[in-house]
Amino acid sequence: MEYWQVQELMLTLGGLLIVLIPVTGLTLRFGLKPFLKDLAEIRAARQGRVGPAQRTEADRLTRIESQIDGLESAVRALTEVVQFDRQLKSPTREGNQAQP
């Protein structure tokens, strides 16, 4: 090989690498990284460890459960108030109504 052929080969390879290195990096970043992250979460779930996604999911579920408990107690209190109000407004069964 002549030196000018080697020089052309090196320039061609350099030009290709300038394009291929960023393309490879972007492919790994956007294609392979999410796949590996999901794979790690699956492995962690199989081993019984809880990942950050499951932790936030569990925290969210806990908050929803506490909100439901609060709503149930509020409904119970309102039901008691309505029953008490009905008792006050209804005449007594024994005929002991208030004297005019």
C-alpha positions, -999 to 999 in steps of 0.1 A, spaced: 0 0 0 12 34 -8 13 61 18 -14 82 1 -37 51 2 -31 47 39 -37 84 43 -71 82 24 -80 51 45 -73 69 77 -93 100 67 -122 78 56 -121 58 89 -119 91 109 -149 105 90 -169 74 97 -160 73 134 -170 110 138 -205 100 128 -207 64 142 -195 72 178 -223 97 186 -249 75 169 -237 45 190 -238 66 221 -274 78 215 -285 43 206 -271 30 239 -286 59 258 -321 58 245 -324 21 235 -304 0 258 -305 20 291 -343 18 296 -342 -19 288 -314 -25 314 -333 -5 339 -364 -26 335 -344 -57 336 -328 -46 369 -362 -39 384 -375 -73 373 -345 -90 390 -350 -69 421 -386 -79 423 -377 -116 420 -352 -113 448 -377 -95 470 -360 -61 470 -381 -31 464 -370 -6 438 -377 32 437 -407 27 414 -423 2 437 -415 24 467 -433 54 453 -462 31 442 -464 17 478 -463 53 493 -490 63 469 -512 33 479 -506 41 516 -517 77 511 -548 66 492 -557 41 520 -554 68 546 -576 91 526 -602 64 523 -601 58 560 -606 95 566 -635 96 542 -651 66 559 -648 82 594 -663 115 580 -692 96 565 -698 77 597 -698 110 617 -722 126 592 -745 96 594 -746 99 632 -754 136 630 -782 129 605 -797 102 628 -795 125 658 -811 153 639 -840 129 628 -845 119 665 -847 155 675 -873 164 648 -895 133 651 -922 131 678 -915 106 706 -932 72 705 -946 74 740 -966 105 735 -945 127 757 -946 156 734 -938 191 745 -967 210 762 -978 241 743 
